[in-house]
Amino acid sequence: MKMSKISEFNTILFSKIIEEIRECVASRLWHLVVVKADLMVHLKSIKDYFLLQKGEFYQTFLSDARHIMSLPPRTSA
């Protein structure tokens, strides 16, 4: 009676396959998010808004807050 040899799990080969899958998914995700969805344009818009690069937010804030800033200071928070 011959005993068949059970193959061992090859962790190096498994790691290599997982890395190839990761690279493929990362490349596809990069293409979808950065290239196709134009992420850089969206990030620039957010930067312009929050860092006040164009000044519209600051101007709007001053217009909206003018009434509050004209009131005398309160002693309580």
PyMOL Python script that loads the backbone (N, CA, C, O; Angstrom):
from pymol import cmd

cmd.read_pdbstr("""\
ATOM      1  N   MET A   1       0.842  -1.169   0.000  1.00  0.00           N
ATOM      2  CA  MET A   1       0.000   0.000   0.000  1.00  0.00           C
ATOM      3  C   MET A   1       0.891   1.238   0.000  1.00  0.00           C
ATOM      4  O   MET A   1       1.700   1.429   0.908  1.00  0.00           O
ATOM      5  N   LYS A   2       0.738   2.074  -1.020  1.00  0.00           N
ATOM      6  CA  LYS A   2       1.536   3.301  -1.119  1.00  0.00           C
ATOM      7  C   LYS A   2       0.802   4.451  -0.459  1.00  0.00           C
ATOM      8  O   LYS A   2      -0.413   4.589  -0.599  1.00  0.00           O
ATOM      9  N   MET A   3       1.537   5.267   0.253  1.00  0.00           N
ATOM     10  CA  MET A   3       0.958   6.454   0.868  1.00  0.00           C
ATOM     11  C   MET A   3       1.244   7.635  -0.039  1.00  0.00           C
ATOM     12  O   MET A   3       2.394   7.888  -0.398  1.00  0.00           O
ATOM     13  N   SER A   4       0.220   8.341  -0.400  1.00  0.00           N
ATOM     14  CA  SER A   4       0.439   9.509  -1.253  1.00  0.00           C
ATOM     15  C   SER A   4       1.018  10.647  -0.415  1.00  0.00           C
ATOM     16  O   SER A   4       0.653  10.865   0.740  1.00  0.00           O
ATOM     17  N   LYS A   5       1.926  11.347  -1.051  1.00  0.00           N
ATOM     18  CA  LYS A   5       2.596  12.445  -0.364  1.00  0.00           C
ATOM     19  C   LYS A   5       1.683  13.674  -0.370  1.00  0.00           C
ATOM     20  O   LYS A   5       1.237  14.113  -1.430  1.00  0.00           O
ATOM     21  N   ILE A   6       1.416  14.208   0.775  1.00  0.00           N
ATOM     22  CA  ILE A   6       0.564  15.384   0.896  1.00  0.00           C
ATOM     23  C   ILE A   6       1.433  16.613   0.637  1.00  0.00           C
ATOM     24  O   ILE A   6       2.470  16.795   1.274  1.00  0.00           O
ATOM     25  N   SER A   7       1.003  17.445  -0.297  1.00  0.00           N
ATOM     26  CA  SER A   7       1.790  18.647  -0.609  1.00  0.00           C
ATOM     27  C   SER A   7       1.662  19.660   0.530  1.00  0.00           C
ATOM     28  O   SER A   7       0.611  19.806   1.154  1.00  0.00           O
ATOM     29  N   GLU A   8       2.738  20.327   0.764  1.00  0.00           N
ATOM     30  CA  GLU A   8       2.766  21.329   1.827  1.00  0.00           C
ATOM     31  C   GLU A   8       2.312  22.676   1.275  1.00  0.00           C
ATOM     32  O   GLU A   8       2.434  22.953   0.081  1.00  0.00           O
ATOM     33  N   PHE A   9       1.801  23.482   2.151  1.00  0.00           N
ATOM     34  CA  PHE A   9       1.363  24.816   1.768  1.00  0.00           C
ATOM     35  C   PHE A   9       2.601  25.686   1.562  1.00  0.00           C
ATOM     36  O   PHE A   9       3.438  25.806   2.457  1.00  0.00           O
ATOM     37  N   ASN A  10       2.710  26.280   0.401  1.00  0.00           N
ATOM     38  CA  ASN A  10       3.871  27.094   0.055  1.00  0.00           C
ATOM     39  C   ASN A  10       3.564  28.556   0.385  1.00  0.00           C
ATOM     40  O   ASN A  10       2.876  29.246  -0.368  1.00  0.00           O
ATOM     41  N   THR A  11       4.080  29.007   1.512  1.00  0.00           N
ATOM     42  CA  THR A  11       3.788  30.372   1.950  1.00  0.00           C
ATOM     43  C   THR A  11       4.450  31.421   1.064  1.00  0.00           C
ATOM     44  O   THR A  11       3.899  32.508   0.886  1.00  0.00           O
ATOM     45  N   ILE A  12       5.606  31.121   0.512  1.00  0.00           N
ATOM     46  CA  ILE A  12       6.294  32.083  -0.353  1.00  0.00           C
ATOM     47  C   ILE A  12       5.492  32.308  -1.630  1.00  0.00           C
ATOM     48  O   ILE A  12       5.294  33.448  -2.049  1.00  0.00           O
ATOM     49  N   LEU A  13       5.036  31.237  -2.239  1.00  0.00           N
ATOM     50  CA  LEU A  13       4.216  31.342  -3.441  1.00  0.00           C
ATOM     51  C   LEU A  13       2.905  32.062  -3.139  1.00  0.00           C
ATOM     52  O   LEU A  13       2.454  32.893  -3.927  1.00  0.00           O
ATOM     53  N   PHE A  14       2.304  31.748  -2.016  1.00  0.00           N
ATOM     54  CA  PHE A  14       1.057  32.392  -1.611  1.00  0.00           C
ATOM     55  C   PHE A  14       1.265  33.896  -1.427  1.00  0.00           C
ATOM     56  O   PHE A  14       0.442  34.693  -1.876  1.00  0.00           O
ATOM     57  N   SER A  15       2.351  34.284  -0.777  1.00  0.00           N
ATOM     58  CA  SER A  15       2.660  35.697  -0.564  1.00  0.00           C
ATOM     59  C   SER A  15       2.860  36.414  -1.883  1.00  0.00           C
ATOM     60  O   SER A  15       2.416  37.550  -2.052  1.00  0.00           O
ATOM     61  N   LYS A  16       3.535  35.747  -2.830  1.00  0.00           N
ATOM     62  CA  LYS A  16       3.775  36.343  -4.140  1.00  0.00           C
ATOM     63  C   LYS A  16       2.458  36.575  -4.881  1.00  0.00           C
ATOM     64  O   LYS A  16       2.265  37.625  -5.495  1.00  0.00           O
ATOM     65  N   ILE A  17       1.565  35.609  -4.824  1.00  0.00           N
ATOM     66  CA  ILE A  17       0.269  35.744  -5.482  1.00  0.00           C
ATOM     67  C   ILE A  17      -0.549  36.869  -4.859  1.00  0.00           C
ATOM     68  O   ILE A  17      -1.168  37.663  -5.567  1.00  0.00           O
ATOM     69  N   ILE A  18      -0.547  36.931  -3.540  1.00  0.00           N
ATOM     70  CA  ILE A  18      -1.275  38.002  -2.838  1.00  0.00           C
ATOM     71  C   ILE A  18      -0.706  39.367  -3.225  1.00  0.00           C
ATOM     72  O   ILE A  18      -1.471  40.309  -3.432  1.00  0.00           O
ATOM     73  N   GLU A  19       0.604  39.494  -3.325  1.00  0.00           N
ATOM     74  CA  GLU A  19       1.235  40.763  -3.717  1.00  0.00           C
ATOM     75  C   GLU A  19       0.853  41.150  -5.136  1.00  0.00           C
ATOM     76  O   GLU A  19       0.607  42.326  -5.407  1.00  0.00           O
ATOM     77  N   GLU A  20       0.798  40.189  -6.042  1.00  0.00           N
ATOM     78  CA  GLU A  20       0.386  40.473  -7.423  1.00  0.00           C
ATOM     79  C   GLU A  20      -1.064  40.959  -7.472  1.00  0.00           C
ATOM     80  O   GLU A  20      -1.392  41.871  -8.231  1.00  0.00           O
ATOM     81  N   ILE A  21      -1.916  40.354  -6.672  1.00  0.00           N
ATOM     82  CA  ILE A  21      -3.319  40.786  -6.603  1.00  0.00           C
ATOM     83  C   ILE A  21      -3.402  42.192  -6.033  1.00  0.00           C
ATOM     84  O   ILE A  21      -4.154  43.024  -6.540  1.00  0.00           O
ATOM     85  N   ARG A  22      -2.631  42.467  -4.975  1.00  0.00           N
ATOM     86  CA  ARG A  22      -2.635  43.795  -4.360  1.00  0.00           C
ATOM     87  C   ARG A  22      -2.198  44.861  -5.349  1.00  0.00           C
ATOM     88  O   ARG A  22      -2.805  45.929  -5.420  1.00  0.00           O
ATOM     89  N   GLU A  23      -1.134  44.575  -6.125  1.00  0.00           N
ATOM     90  CA  GLU A  23      -0.644  45.531  -7.117  1.00  0.00           C
ATOM     91  C   GLU A  23      -1.689  45.799  -8.190  1.00  0.00           C
ATOM     92  O   GLU A  23      -1.873  46.942  -8.609  1.00  0.00           O
ATOM     93  N   CYS A  24      -2.364  44.766  -8.630  1.00  0.00           N
ATOM     94  CA  CYS A  24      -3.407  44.908  -9.645  1.00  0.00           C
ATOM     95  C   CYS A  24      -4.573  45.755  -9.127  1.00  0.00           C
ATOM     96  O   CYS A  24      -5.052  46.650  -9.824  1.00  0.00           O
ATOM     97  N   VAL A  25      -5.020  45.472  -7.919  1.00  0.00           N
ATOM     98  CA  VAL A  25      -6.137  46.211  -7.329  1.00  0.00           C
ATOM     99  C   VAL A  25      -5.736  47.669  -7.072  1.00  0.00           C
ATOM    100  O   VAL A  25      -6.523  48.580  -7.329  1.00  0.00           O
ATOM    101  N   ALA A  26      -4.522  47.892  -6.570  1.00  0.00           N
ATOM    102  CA  ALA A  26      -4.053  49.254  -6.306  1.00  0.00           C
ATOM    103  C   ALA A  26      -3.974  50.062  -7.597  1.00  0.00           C
ATOM    104  O   ALA A  26      -4.345  51.236  -7.624  1.00  0.00           O
ATOM    105  N   SER A  27      -3.492  49.437  -8.659  1.00  0.00           N
ATOM    106  CA  SER A  27      -3.395  50.123  -9.946  1.00  0.00           C
ATOM    107  C   SER A  27      -4.778  50.489 -10.474  1.00  0.00           C
ATOM    108  O   SER A  27      -4.991  51.598 -10.964  1.00  0.00           O
ATOM    109  N   ARG A  28      -5.701  49.561 -10.370  1.00  0.00           N
ATOM    110  CA  ARG A  28      -7.066  49.820 -10.851  1.00  0.00           C
ATOM    111  C   ARG A  28      -7.744  50.895 -10.009  1.00  0.00           C
ATOM    112  O   ARG A  28      -8.419  51.771 -10.550  1.00  0.00           O
ATOM    113  N   LEU A  29      -7.572  50.834  -8.708  1.00  0.00           N
ATOM    114  CA  LEU A  29      -8.158  51.837  -7.819  1.00  0.00           C
ATOM    115  C   LEU A  29      -7.578  53.214  -8.098  1.00  0.00           C
ATOM    116  O   LEU A  29      -8.317  54.198  -8.127  1.00  0.00           O
ATOM    117  N   TRP A  30      -6.268  53.301  -8.303  1.00  0.00           N
ATOM    118  CA  TRP A  30      -5.610  54.567  -8.651  1.00  0.00           C
ATOM    119  C   TRP A  30      -6.229  55.139  -9.926  1.00  0.00           C
ATOM    120  O   TRP A  30      -6.556  56.324  -9.988  1.00  0.00           O
ATOM    121  N   HIS A  31      -6.385  54.303 -10.922  1.00  0.00           N
ATOM    122  CA  HIS A  31      -6.946  54.771 -12.188  1.00  0.00           C
ATOM    123  C   HIS A  31      -8.379  55.284 -11.996  1.00  0.00           C
ATOM    124  O   HIS A  31      -8.738  56.336 -12.524  1.00  0.00           O
ATOM    125  N   LEU A  32      -9.189  54.547 -11.248  1.00  0.00           N
ATOM    126  CA  LEU A  32     -10.577  54.953 -11.052  1.00  0.00           C
ATOM    127  C   LEU A  32     -10.704  56.236 -10.240  1.00  0.00           C
ATOM    128  O   LEU A  32     -11.475  57.128 -10.594  1.00  0.00           O
ATOM    129  N   VAL A  33      -9.948  56.326  -9.153  1.00  0.00           N
ATOM    130  CA  VAL A  33     -10.098  57.467  -8.244  1.00  0.00           C
ATOM    131  C   VAL A  33      -9.362  58.708  -8.743  1.00  0.00           C
ATOM    132  O   VAL A  33      -9.936  59.797  -8.780  1.00  0.00           O
ATOM    133  N   VAL A  34      -8.110  58.552  -9.123  1.00  0.00           N
ATOM    134  CA  VAL A  34      -7.300  59.721  -9.475  1.00  0.00           C
ATOM    135  C   VAL A  34      -7.534  60.161 -10.914  1.00  0.00           C
ATOM    136  O   VAL A  34      -7.687  61.353 -11.184  1.00  0.00           O
ATOM    137  N   VAL A  35      -7.563  59.207 -11.834  1.00  0.00           N
ATOM    138  CA  VAL A  35      -7.669  59.575 -13.245  1.00  0.00           C
ATOM    139  C   VAL A  35      -9.127  59.773 -13.664  1.00  0.00           C
ATOM    140  O   VAL A  35      -9.501  60.855 -14.117  1.00  0.00           O
ATOM    141  N   LYS A  36      -9.937  58.749 -13.517  1.00  0.00           N
ATOM    142  CA  LYS A  36     -11.302  58.811 -14.026  1.00  0.00           C
ATOM    143  C   LYS A  36     -12.199  59.756 -13.218  1.00  0.00           C
ATOM    144  O   LYS A  36     -12.983  60.504 -13.803  1.00  0.00           O
ATOM    145  N   ALA A  37     -12.097  59.734 -11.908  1.00  0.00           N
ATOM    146  CA  ALA A  37     -12.923  60.599 -11.058  1.00  0.00           C
ATOM    147  C   ALA A  37     -12.300  61.977 -10.872  1.00  0.00           C
ATOM    148  O   ALA A  37     -12.915  62.848 -10.257  1.00  0.00           O
ATOM    149  N   ASP A  38     -11.094  62.193 -11.387  1.00  0.00           N
ATOM    150  CA  ASP A  38     -10.399  63.483 -11.339  1.00  0.00           C
ATOM    151  C   ASP A  38     -10.244  64.008  -9.909  1.00  0.00           C
ATOM    152  O   ASP A  38     -10.668  65.118  -9.587  1.00  0.00           O
ATOM    153  N   LEU A  39      -9.636  63.193  -9.078  1.00  0.00           N
ATOM    154  CA  LEU A  39      -9.467  63.505  -7.660  1.00  0.00           C
ATOM    155  C   LEU A  39      -8.724  64.816  -7.435  1.00  0.00           C
ATOM    156  O   LEU A  39      -9.066  65.570  -6.524  1.00  0.00           O
ATOM    157  N   MET A  40      -7.711  65.097  -8.256  1.00  0.00           N
ATOM    158  CA  MET A  40      -6.905  66.302  -8.033  1.00  0.00           C
ATOM    159  C   MET A  40      -7.738  67.583  -8.155  1.00  0.00           C
ATOM    160  O   MET A  40      -7.505  68.543  -7.422  1.00  0.00           O
ATOM    161  N   VAL A  41      -8.694  67.601  -9.067  1.00  0.00           N
ATOM    162  CA  VAL A  41      -9.569  68.771  -9.206  1.00  0.00           C
ATOM    163  C   VAL A  41     -10.420  68.933  -7.948  1.00  0.00           C
ATOM    164  O   VAL A  41     -10.608  70.048  -7.462  1.00  0.00           O
ATOM    165  N   HIS A  42     -10.931  67.826  -7.424  1.00  0.00           N
ATOM    166  CA  HIS A  42     -11.744  67.893  -6.205  1.00  0.00           C
ATOM    167  C   HIS A  42     -10.905  68.345  -5.006  1.00  0.00           C
ATOM    168  O   HIS A  42     -11.361  69.152  -4.195  1.00  0.00           O
ATOM    169  N   LEU A  43      -9.700  67.831  -4.898  1.00  0.00           N
ATOM    170  CA  LEU A  43      -8.829  68.251  -3.789  1.00  0.00           C
ATOM    171  C   LEU A  43      -8.471  69.728  -3.893  1.00  0.00           C
ATOM    172  O   LEU A  43      -8.410  70.420  -2.877  1.00  0.00           O
ATOM    173  N   LYS A  44      -8.233  70.218  -5.105  1.00  0.00           N
ATOM    174  CA  LYS A  44      -7.929  71.643  -5.293  1.00  0.00           C
ATOM    175  C   LYS A  44      -9.123  72.500  -4.880  1.00  0.00           C
ATOM    176  O   LYS A  44      -8.951  73.550  -4.261  1.00  0.00           O
ATOM    177  N   SER A  45     -10.334  72.052  -5.224  1.00  0.00           N
ATOM    178  CA  SER A  45     -11.535  72.791  -4.836  1.00  0.00           C
ATOM    179  C   SER A  45     -11.680  72.858  -3.321  1.00  0.00           C
ATOM    180  O   SER A  45     -12.013  73.905  -2.766  1.00  0.00           O
ATOM    181  N   ILE A  46     -11.428  71.738  -2.660  1.00  0.00           N
ATOM    182  CA  ILE A  46     -11.497  71.714  -1.195  1.00  0.00           C
ATOM    183  C   ILE A  46     -10.433  72.637  -0.603  1.00  0.00           C
ATOM    184  O   ILE A  46     -10.706  73.386   0.335  1.00  0.00           O
ATOM    185  N   LYS A  47      -9.231  72.582  -1.149  1.00  0.00           N
ATOM    186  CA  LYS A  47      -8.145  73.440  -0.665  1.00  0.00           C
ATOM    187  C   LYS A  47      -8.510  74.911  -0.852  1.00  0.00           C
ATOM    188  O   LYS A  47      -8.326  75.721   0.056  1.00  0.00           O
ATOM    189  N   ASP A  48      -9.023  75.249  -2.022  1.00  0.00           N
ATOM    190  CA  ASP A  48      -9.413  76.636  -2.283  1.00  0.00           C
ATOM    191  C   ASP A  48     -10.463  77.110  -1.292  1.00  0.00           C
ATOM    192  O   ASP A  48     -10.419  78.255  -0.843  1.00  0.00           O
ATOM    193  N   TYR A  49     -11.400  76.246  -0.950  1.00  0.00           N
ATOM    194  CA  TYR A  49     -12.471  76.626  -0.036  1.00  0.00           C
ATOM    195  C   TYR A  49     -11.971  76.762   1.399  1.00  0.00           C
ATOM    196  O   TYR A  49     -12.196  77.784   2.047  1.00  0.00           O
ATOM    197  N   PHE A  50     -11.298  75.737   1.886  1.00  0.00           N
ATOM    198  CA  PHE A  50     -10.922  75.734   3.299  1.00  0.00           C
ATOM    199  C   PHE A  50      -9.688  76.561   3.602  1.00  0.00           C
ATOM    200  O   PHE A  50      -9.560  77.065   4.718  1.00  0.00           O
ATOM    201  N   LEU A  51      -8.791  76.719   2.674  1.00  0.00           N
ATOM    202  CA  LEU A  51      -7.597  77.531   2.928  1.00  0.00           C
ATOM    203  C   LEU A  51      -7.769  78.962   2.439  1.00  0.00           C
ATOM    204  O   LEU A  51      -6.824  79.750   2.456  1.00  0.00           O
ATOM    205  N   LEU A  52      -8.973  79.289   2.006  1.00  0.00           N
ATOM    206  CA  LEU A  52      -9.318  80.647   1.610  1.00  0.00           C
ATOM    207  C   LEU A  52      -8.441  81.170   0.475  1.00  0.00           C
ATOM    208  O   LEU A  52      -8.141  82.363   0.427  1.00  0.00           O
ATOM    209  N   GLN A  53      -8.033  80.303  -0.427  1.00  0.00           N
ATOM    210  CA  GLN A  53      -7.138  80.714  -1.496  1.00  0.00           C
ATOM    211  C   GLN A  53      -7.783  81.757  -2.400  1.00  0.00           C
ATOM    212  O   GLN A  53      -7.118  82.701  -2.825  1.00  0.00           O
ATOM    213  N   LYS A  54      -9.058  81.600  -2.697  1.00  0.00           N
ATOM    214  CA  LYS A  54      -9.712  82.546  -3.597  1.00  0.00           C
ATOM    215  C   LYS A  54     -10.406  83.676  -2.855  1.00  0.00           C
ATOM    216  O   LYS A  54     -10.743  84.686  -3.472  1.00  0.00           O
ATOM    217  N   GLY A  55     -10.627  83.544  -1.575  1.00  0.00           N
ATOM    218  CA  GLY A  55     -11.177  84.613  -0.767  1.00  0.00           C
ATOM    219  C   GLY A  55     -12.690  84.658  -0.680  1.00  0.00           C
ATOM    220  O   GLY A  55     -13.219  85.442   0.108  1.00  0.00           O
ATOM    221  N   GLU A  56     -13.417  83.850  -1.455  1.00  0.00           N
ATOM    222  CA  GLU A  56     -14.878  83.906  -1.421  1.00  0.00           C
ATOM    223  C   GLU A  56     -15.426  83.510  -0.050  1.00  0.00           C
ATOM    224  O   GLU A  56     -16.360  84.134   0.453  1.00  0.00           O
ATOM    225  N   PHE A  57     -14.849  82.482   0.544  1.00  0.00           N
ATOM    226  CA  PHE A  57     -15.322  82.019   1.847  1.00  0.00           C
ATOM    227  C   PHE A  57     -15.127  83.108   2.897  1.00  0.00           C
ATOM    228  O   PHE A  57     -16.017  83.366   3.707  1.00  0.00           O
ATOM    229  N   TYR A  58     -13.962  83.742   2.877  1.00  0.00           N
ATOM    230  CA  TYR A  58     -13.662  84.792   3.850  1.00  0.00           C
ATOM    231  C   TYR A  58     -14.633  85.962   3.667  1.00  0.00           C
ATOM    232  O   TYR A  58     -15.150  86.496   4.649  1.00  0.00           O
ATOM    233  N   GLN A  59     -14.880  86.358   2.427  1.00  0.00           N
ATOM    234  CA  GLN A  59     -15.792  87.466   2.150  1.00  0.00           C
ATOM    235  C   GLN A  59     -17.206  87.128   2.616  1.00  0.00           C
ATOM    236  O   GLN A  59     -17.884  87.968   3.208  1.00  0.00           O
ATOM    237  N   THR A  60     -17.645  85.909   2.352  1.00  0.00           N
ATOM    238  CA  THR A  60     -18.980  85.479   2.781  1.00  0.00           C
ATOM    239  C   THR A  60     -19.068  85.438   4.297  1.00  0.00           C
ATOM    240  O   THR A  60     -20.079  85.834   4.877  1.00  0.00           O
ATOM    241  N   PHE A  61     -18.009  84.957   4.939  1.00  0.00           N
ATOM    242  CA  PHE A  61     -17.995  84.916   6.405  1.00  0.00           C
ATOM    243  C   PHE A  61     -18.122  86.323   6.984  1.00  0.00           C
ATOM    244  O   PHE A  61     -18.898  86.543   7.914  1.00  0.00           O
ATOM    245  N   LEU A  62     -17.375  87.262   6.449  1.00  0.00           N
ATOM    246  CA  LEU A  62     -17.443  88.633   6.954  1.00  0.00           C
ATOM    247  C   LEU A  62     -18.831  89.229   6.761  1.00  0.00           C
ATOM    248  O   LEU A  62     -19.341  89.910   7.650  1.00  0.00           O
ATOM    249  N   SER A  63     -19.441  88.981   5.617  1.00  0.00           N
ATOM    250  CA  SER A  63     -20.789  89.510   5.365  1.00  0.00           C
ATOM    251  C   SER A  63     -21.803  88.904   6.332  1.00  0.00           C
ATOM    252  O   SER A  63     -22.637  89.617   6.890  1.00  0.00           O
ATOM    253  N   ASP A  64     -21.730  87.616   6.524  1.00  0.00           N
ATOM    254  CA  ASP A  64     -22.687  86.942   7.405  1.00  0.00           C
ATOM    255  C   ASP A  64     -22.448  87.249   8.877  1.00  0.00           C
ATOM    256  O   ASP A  64     -23.399  87.279   9.658  1.00  0.00           O
ATOM    257  N   ALA A  65     -21.225  87.472   9.263  1.00  0.00           N
ATOM    258  CA  ALA A  65     -20.893  87.675  10.676  1.00  0.00           C
ATOM    259  C   ALA A  65     -20.879  89.153  11.075  1.00  0.00           C
ATOM    260  O   ALA A  65     -20.684  89.468  12.249  1.00  0.00           O
ATOM    261  N   ARG A  66     -21.079  90.050  10.131  1.00  0.00           N
ATOM    262  CA  ARG A  66     -21.021  91.491  10.437  1.00  0.00           C
ATOM    263  C   ARG A  66     -21.969  91.860  11.575  1.00  0.00           C
ATOM    264  O   ARG A  66     -21.589  92.613  12.472  1.00  0.00           O
ATOM    265  N   HIS A  67     -23.197  91.339  11.551  1.00  0.00           N
ATOM    266  CA  HIS A  67     -24.169  91.652  12.599  1.00  0.00           C
ATOM    267  C   HIS A  67     -23.689  91.148  13.961  1.00  0.00           C
ATOM    268  O   HIS A  67     -23.769  91.873  14.953  1.00  0.00           O
ATOM    269  N   ILE A  68     -23.201  89.936  14.014  1.00  0.00           N
ATOM    270  CA  ILE A  68     -22.736  89.366  15.287  1.00  0.00           C
ATOM    271  C   ILE A  68     -21.520  90.127  15.808  1.00  0.00           C
ATOM    272  O   ILE A  68     -21.418  90.385  17.007  1.00  0.00           O
ATOM    273  N   MET A  69     -20.607  90.482  14.925  1.00  0.00           N
ATOM    274  CA  MET A  69     -19.396  91.188  15.359  1.00  0.00           C
ATOM    275  C   MET A  69     -19.678  92.631  15.774  1.00  0.00           C
ATOM    276  O   MET A  69     -18.872  93.230  16.485  1.00  0.00           O
ATOM    277  N   SER A  70     -20.811  93.203  15.341  1.00  0.00           N
ATOM    278  CA  SER A  70     -21.132  94.584  15.727  1.00  0.00           C
ATOM    279  C   SER A  70     -21.751  94.670  17.118  1.00  0.00           C
ATOM    280  O   SER A  70     -21.849  95.758  17.686  1.00  0.00           O
ATOM    281  N   LEU A  71     -22.170  93.534  17.671  1.00  0.00           N
ATOM    282  CA  LEU A  71     -22.747  93.512  19.022  1.00  0.00           C
ATOM    283  C   LEU A  71     -21.652  93.698  20.065  1.00  0.00           C
ATOM    284  O   LEU A  71     -20.504  93.316  19.838  1.00  0.00           O
ATOM    285  N   PRO A  72     -22.002  94.283  21.203  1.00  0.00           N
ATOM    286  CA  PRO A  72     -21.008  94.411  22.254  1.00  0.00           C
ATOM    287  C   PRO A  72     -20.600  93.037  22.805  1.00  0.00           C
ATOM    288  O   PRO A  72     -21.398  92.099  22.779  1.00  0.00           O
ATOM    289  N   PRO A  73     -19.392  92.919  23.292  1.00  0.00           N
ATOM    290  CA  PRO A  73     -18.947  91.613  23.827  1.00  0.00           C
ATOM    291  C   PRO A  73     -19.756  91.199  25.049  1.00  0.00           C
ATOM    292  O   PRO A  73     -20.175  92.040  25.844  1.00  0.00           O
ATOM    293  N   ARG A  74     -19.967  89.911  25.187  1.00  0.00           N
ATOM    294  CA  ARG A  74     -20.687  89.378  26.348  1.00  0.00           C
ATOM    295  C   ARG A  74     -19.655  88.816  27.335  1.00  0.00           C
ATOM    296  O   ARG A  74     -18.592  88.340  26.938  1.00  0.00           O
ATOM    297  N   THR A  75     -19.985  88.882  28.600  1.00  0.00           N
ATOM    298  CA  THR A  75     -19.054  88.365  29.616  1.00  0.00           C
ATOM    299  C   THR A  75     -19.214  86.866  29.802  1.00  0.00           C
ATOM    300  O   THR A  75     -18.277  86.202  30.244  1.00  0.00           O
ATOM    301  N   SER A  76     -20.385  86.313  29.473  1.00  0.00           N
ATOM    302  CA  SER A  76     -20.577  84.873  29.638  1.00  0.00           C
ATOM    303  C   SER A  76     -20.355  84.181  28.300  1.00  0.00           C
ATOM    304  O   SER A  76     -20.552  84.766  27.235  1.00  0.00           O
ATOM    305  N   ALA A  77     -19.935  82.911  28.382  1.00  0.00           N
ATOM    306  CA  ALA A  77     -19.643  82.165  27.147  1.00  0.00           C
ATOM    307  C   ALA A  77     -20.854  81.544  26.554  1.00  0.00           C
ATOM    308  O   ALA A  77     -20.766  80.886  25.517  1.00  0.00           O
TER     309      ALA A  77
END
""", "prot")
cmd.dss("prot")
cmd.show_as("cartoon", "prot")
cmd.util.cbc("prot")
cmd.orient("prot")
